[in-house]
């Protein structure tokens, strides 16, 4: 597969590495909402013990 095709698939939301995707999602959550959302953000580190138990981290 060419890099161009891979980039097109990524633009559509294709995830190549689920562990990396989960890490990025949790990291964004740890930094708190960026859109003015009223939902409270999780405590930093609250998700990390959970990822180690599931075998994904």
C-alpha positions as CSV (number, residue, x, y, z in Angstrom):
1,X,0.0,0.0,0.0
2,X,1.3,3.4,-0.8
3,X,1.7,6.2,1.7
4,X,-0.9,8.2,-0.1
5,X,-3.5,5.4,0.3
6,X,-2.6,5.0,4.0
7,X,-3.0,8.7,4.6
8,X,-6.4,8.6,2.9
9,X,-7.5,5.8,5.1
10,X,-6.3,7.5,8.2
11,X,-8.3,10.6,7.2
12,X,-11.3,8.4,7.2
13,X,-10.5,7.2,10.8
14,X,-8.8,3.9,10.2
15,X,-6.7,2.9,13.2
16,X,-3.5,0.9,12.5
17,X,-2.4,0.3,16.1
18,X,-5.2,0.1,18.6
19,X,-2.8,0.5,21.6
20,X,-1.5,3.8,20.1
21,X,-5.1,5.0,19.4
22,X,-6.2,4.2,23.0
23,X,-3.1,5.9,24.4
24,X,-3.8,9.0,22.3
25,X,-7.5,9.1,23.4
26,X,-6.6,8.7,27.1
27,X,-3.9,11.3,26.9
28,X,-6.3,13.8,25.4
29,X,-8.8,13.0,28.1
30,X,-6.1,13.5,30.8
31,X,-5.5,17.0,29.5
32,X,-9.2,17.8,29.9
33,X,-11.8,19.1,27.5
34,X,-10.7,21.6,24.9
35,X,-14.1,22.6,23.5
36,X,-15.7,24.1,26.6
37,X,-17.5,20.9,27.3
38,X,-19.2,20.9,30.8
39,X,-18.2,17.2,31.3
40,X,-15.5,16.9,33.9
41,X,-12.2,15.4,32.8
42,X,-10.9,12.3,34.4
43,X,-8.1,12.5,36.9
44,X,-4.7,12.2,35.2
45,X,-3.5,8.7,35.8
46,X,-6.9,7.3,36.6
47,X,-6.9,5.4,33.3
48,X,-3.4,4.1,33.4
49,X,-3.9,1.3,35.9
50,X,-6.9,0.1,33.9
51,X,-4.9,-0.1,30.7
52,X,-2.2,-2.3,32.4
53,X,-4.9,-4.7,33.6
54,X,-6.3,-5.2,30.2
55,X,-3.0,-6.1,28.7
56,X,-2.9,-3.2,26.3
57,X,-0.4,-1.1,28.0
